[in-house]
Amino acid sequence: MFKSNKWLLVLSVIVFIGLLGLSVYYESIVYLYAASALPVAIVIFLPDLGRIQYIRLKPKAGVRFVKQTIGGDPVLTIAFKPGFIRWNHSRKLYFHLNSMGSSESTGAPEAKAAGGSESTEAALAVLPFDLSLHPRKQGWIGIDLPQLAERTRSLSYTTDEVSRLLIRMADLEEAAMKVMVTPGAVTANEGKQLQA
């Protein structure tokens, strides 16, 4: 939510409380009608928190970033517990470019993801057109979840079984270059961390 929207939300709540106070003080039904119409305006400025999901590296989050080489291509694997991603509620899954700097490096694909069993695990490839930049936060890369979910319809597993997302490093470097070209972008240090 934009900062201006936050202030408009706070202002509209204050005006609502003020109109209720005026209706009680003056015993006026006109102020009461005005106060009852104001929640419609307040709803417009409410944040839509459930539509965006962020990956933040916390010790108990159960998410790992692993750099691997699969078929000769360097790949970033985001491993998580099945059910971590809110497929039905979120439209975008964002992670920060700096989170890749603390990733592990392995030469071969993992047999198991973070905290799951082999029989219910699946990996899903993230293609270049699935990636986008965050419109306001610098250094955050977004993954379009509805596009990934649509792609699983033709596969033998569902999104509930997905425990890894595979992103080619070349695609991430291309997205990082877009970040660096935009004004006020992340520092060149963060772009160097993308190299496998």
C-alpha positions in Angstrom: 0.0 0.0 0.0 1.3 3.4 -0.9 2.2 5.8 2.0 -0.4 8.3 0.7 -3.0 5.6 1.0 -2.0 4.9 4.6 -2.5 8.6 5.4 -5.8 8.6 3.6 -6.9 5.6 5.6 -5.9 7.2 8.9 -7.5 10.5 7.9 -10.8 8.8 6.9 -11.0 6.9 10.2 -10.4 10.2 12.1 -13.1 11.9 10.1 -15.5 9.0 10.8 -14.9 9.2 14.5 -15.2 13.0 14.3 -18.6 12.8 12.5 -19.8 10.3 15.1 -18.8 12.7 17.8 -20.5 15.6 16.2 -23.7 13.6 15.7 -23.8 12.8 19.4 -22.8 16.4 20.5 -25.3 18.2 18.3 -27.8 15.3 18.3 -28.0 15.7 14.5 -29.0 12.9 12.2 -27.2 14.6 9.3 -23.8 13.9 10.9 -24.9 10.4 11.6 -25.8 9.8 7.9 -22.5 11.3 6.8 -20.6 9.0 9.3 -22.5 6.0 8.0 -21.5 6.7 4.4 -17.8 7.1 5.2 -17.0 3.4 5.7 -17.5 2.9 2.0 -14.5 5.3 1.5 -12.5 3.6 4.2 -12.8 0.2 2.5 -11.2 1.7 -0.6 -8.0 2.5 1.3 -7.7 -0.8 3.2 -4.6 -2.7 2.3 -4.9 -6.0 0.4 -2.4 -7.9 2.5 -3.4 -11.4 1.4 -2.6 -11.0 -2.3 1.2 -10.7 -1.8 3.5 -13.1 0.0 7.2 -12.4 0.9 10.0 -14.9 1.6 12.0 -13.5 4.5 14.9 -15.6 5.7 14.1 -16.4 9.3 15.5 -19.4 11.2 12.2 -21.1 11.7 10.7 -20.3 8.3 11.9 -23.5 6.7 12.9 -21.8 3.4 16.3 -22.3 1.9 18.0 -20.8 -1.2 20.3 -23.4 -2.8 22.6 -22.7 -5.9 23.0 -25.8 -8.0 24.1 -26.8 -11.5 21.4 -28.8 -13.3 22.1 -29.9 -16.8 25.1 -27.5 -17.1 23.0 -24.5 -16.2 23.4 -22.7 -12.8 20.0 -22.8 -11.1 18.7 -21.2 -7.9 16.4 -23.6 -5.9 14.0 -22.2 -3.4 13.2 -25.1 -1.1 10.3 -24.9 1.3 7.8 -27.1 3.1 4.7 -28.0 1.1 1.9 -25.6 2.0 4.3 -22.7 2.7 3.1 -20.9 -0.4 -0.6 -19.7 -0.3 -1.4 -20.7 -3.9 -5.1 -19.9 -3.7 -4.8 -16.5 -1.9 -1.5 -14.9 -3.2 -0.9 -13.5 -6.6 2.8 -12.8 -6.2 5.6 -14.4 -4.2 8.5 -11.9 -3.6 12.1 -12.6 -2.5 15.0 -10.2 -2.1 18.1 -10.4 -4.2 20.2 -10.2 -1.0 18.7 -13.5 0.3 20.6 -15.3 -2.4 23.9 -14.1 -1.0 23.4 -16.4 2.0 22.4 -19.4 -0.1 24.1 -22.8 0.0 26.0 -24.1 -3.1 25.7 -27.7 -4.2 26.7 -29.4 -7.4 23.8 -31.9 -7.7 20.1 -31.5 -7.3 18.8 -32.3 -3.8 16.8 -35.4 -3.2 14.8 -33.9 -0.4 13.6 -30.4 0.2 13.3 -28.5 3.5 11.3 -30.8 5.8 9.3 -33.0 3.4 9.2 -36.6 2.3 10.3 -37.7 -1.1 7.0 -39.2 -2.2 5.0 -35.9 -1.9 7.7 -33.5 -3.2 7.7 -31.8 -6.6 9.7 -29.1 -8.2 8.3 -26.4 -10.5 10.4 -24.4 -13.0 10.0 -20.6 -12.9 10.3 -19.2 -16.5 11.5 -15.7 -17.4 8.0 -14.4 -18.0 7.0 -15.5 -14.5 9.5 -13.1 -12.9 8.8 -9.4 -12.3 10.1 -6.5 -10.2 8.3 -5.2 -7.2 6.7 -1.9 -8.2 7.8 0.0 -5.1 10.5 -2.0 -3.2 13.9 -2.1 -4.7 15.7 -5.4 -4.9 12.6 -7.6 -4.6 11.8 -10.1 -7.4 8.3 -11.4 -7.8 7.1 -14.8 -9.1 3.6 -14.9 -10.6 1.9 -17.6 -8.7 -1.3 -17.9 -10.8 0.8 -18.6 -13.9 2.7 -21.4 -12.1 -0.5 -22.9 -10.8 -2.0 -22.9 -14.3 1.0 -24.8 -15.6 0.6 -27.5 -12.9 -2.9 -28.4 -14.4 -1.2 -30.4 -17.2 1.2 -32.1 -14.7 0.8 -35.2 -12.6 1.1 -33.3 -9.3 -0.7 -30.4 -7.8 0.5 -27.2 -6.2 0.0 -28.7 -2.7 2.9 -31.1 -3.5 5.3 -28.5 -4.8 8.3 -28.0 -2.4 10.9 -26.4 -4.7 10.9 -23.6 -7.2 13.7 -23.7 -9.8 14.9 -20.5 -11.4 17.7 -20.3 -13.9 20.5 -17.9 -12.8 20.5 -16.3 -16.3 16.9 -15.3 -15.8 17.6 -13.8 -12.4 20.6 -11.9 -13.7 18.3 -10.5 -16.5 15.8 -9.4 -13.8 18.6 -8.0 -11.7 19.9 -5.9 -14.6 16.4 -4.4 -14.9 16.6 -3.5 -11.2 20.0 -1.8 -11.7 18.8 0.2 -14.7 15.8 1.7 -12.8 16.5 4.9 -10.9 17.4 4.4 -7.2 18.0 0.7 -7.8 20.0 -1.6 -5.6 23.7 -1.3 -5.4 26.1 -3.0 -7.8 27.2 -5.2 -4.8 23.9 -7.0 -4.8 24.1 -7.7 -8.6 27.5 -9.4 -8.1 25.9 -11.8 -5.6 23.9 -13.3 -8.4 26.8 -15.0 -10.1 26.9 -18.7 -9.5 
